[in-house]
Amino acid sequence: MKGLIRILGIAALGASVMLGGCVMIESSSIGPRTATGQPISAQADGWGFLRLYTPPGLTTAANSKLAASCTSGKFTNPQTELSMRDWLIIAQDYTVTADAVCE
């Protein structure tokens, strides 16, 4: 009976680790973090598989949405952040968030 409980405990621990979904965040910024104007933000996301395939054009899509949300068409202090969540080590959910200041 103790052996069965131990095996079930190990299986439950393994399942919780596999199903937890790890998050990795990579970011970059250009320019100082302080600027004057209206802050704007945009996001683009997509799915990848086995870390071999990543969704194309996430940064371009986020930047296009960022530019469209600025009525003057002129923004400064762009910053992007990529976050990735693993699901069962098979599929990854990628999200690119872009922030800037609309002048």
C-alpha angles and dihedrals in degrees: 000000000000090000091054092049090049092050092048091049092051091047091050091049091048092049092050091051093047095045097040097089112225119226125214120186124196120179142176135187135197117207131358121320093237122078137144123246139054114327114230132187138190137181138202128182143180145158131263132187131227089342086279097096121045124182109262123234101018094137092045091050093048091048092048091052089047092053092046091055092056109081095197091051090227121105135164139194097040115192128180132195127192119203124183129190121197118218112196088330087277104084130033128200110212123196126183116197119192124194129184142150118255112218 
